[in-house]
Amino acid sequence: MLTPLLLIPLLGAIALACWPGLSARQARTVALITASAALLWTIALFNRFDLSFGGFQFHEYLPWLPFLGLNYELSLDGLSLLMVALNSLLTWIAIWSSNPEIERPRLFYSLLLLVSAGVAGAFVAQNLMLFFLLYEIELVPLYLLIAIWGGEKRAYAATKFLLYTALSGALMLAGFLGTVWLSGAEDFTYHAVMGHDLPLVWQGILLGLLVVAFGIKIPLVPFHTWLPDTYVAANTPVAMMLGGVLAKLGTYGLLRFGLGLFPDAWAQFSPYLAGWAAVSVLYGAVTAIAQKDIKRMVAYSSIGHMGYVLLGSAAMTDLALTGAVSQMVSHGLILAILFHLVGVIEAKVGTRDLDVLNGLMNPVRGLPMVSALLVLGGMASAGIPGLVGFVTEFLVFQGSYAVYPVQTLLGVIGTGLTAVYFVILLNRTCFGRLDNAIAYFPKVTFSEKLPAYVLAGLILFLGIQPNWLVKWGEPTASVMVAAIPMPQVLADEVIEELPMAIAPDEPMPFPVAALPSPPLP
């Protein structure tokens, strides 16, 4: 059930590379058929997934290089399932959003499908070295996608992305090798490594390597400096894949290998991780407010919203971790629609400068539907109730407040600042009087608006019916929380159980009057 997630896009990429004489539109059609097949296969996984079981399902195993501890081993739980679905959907959206007359189409679509195959494989890999290989496979295709089809300063942005991602991979490899060597595991299988207890000092060192490695990929402050240059230089489909899918490899790695392999050390360092999350949220929001380029503003907003994932992961409660997993999907959908609409505006108006854009909501000469969808995307990013952004952020805040109230309140402030910079963006872009010197903009075709319609429909539906999103990751979140040492989880339920654990002849460790009295019938 899982191998086709890699095989379908890989075969599509090979077919495009080896099929001479294809026009740009024909290559796009082949890529769309391939992406549609992968998306349908992912939907089939949802139909066969057992929600009553929070562990791994659909296990596949094939010996590969056993003398190196490297085997082809795949499996999937709720966290992986949601990430695979996000990858399949945004791959289809990115291909559809691409320019039908793009130059060198066979190479472009082949590279996009290779990225999709590598990411899907990483999300289901159950061997640490296999995950590392698939994690690194997407590096070269993305470098080429940015360097060849990017915009201004694309060579600089692609090189910067290459260096940062290579450093991330090196740190992750060191962490994986150290984990297997110190644990005495026979191979790199995830469950074999997870079953060995390490001293807390070594856990802390190895966790630190992985946190920095995946923090670069997310990215978190101060490892974020590659993000604005890369996102702005990449064209619209590549920017959607970078922000919507590739960044999730970082948060997925933190949860799967940071929290999953080193729960004791994670519990010890969780206050610092929560503080780091709050700093990233505030920094991303404040920096976005200062931007004049709307694409750069959306890029900086990504830093803050990924901080919510780290906050929920650091809190280590069922509710917060469920919210963190759901926030990964929510962020991918919202960022994808924003990048797509910014790309449409740039193509039709010719600029992304806030000081130049104005009056796009004009029903006659402007871009009214694009502006309306941009308003919806901005509201979802700001956490307006009824949209998916509100649901996921509320779960994170509700689950983390009992553990880290100060960091959670700082995150709430970050949500307010998010509303500020999106009000600035929407007020300057969509409203006001349209400059008469600009005259009429080209009309936006239905094909150009279709990706935004699909994403907007999902943002609305999952905001009104959040259980369709939350139920897939909740069982896995419960399994992860169960592995964390309970003394580190200061939840209300634990506090209420404390008096029952004290013997009758022992003095109470705190005044009885401080405990809440049960309500009278």
Summary of the structure (lengths in Angstrom):
residues: 521
radius of gyration: 23.5
end to end distance: 54.1
largest distance: 87.7
contacts: 1925
relative contact order: 0.09
helix: 72%
strand: 4%
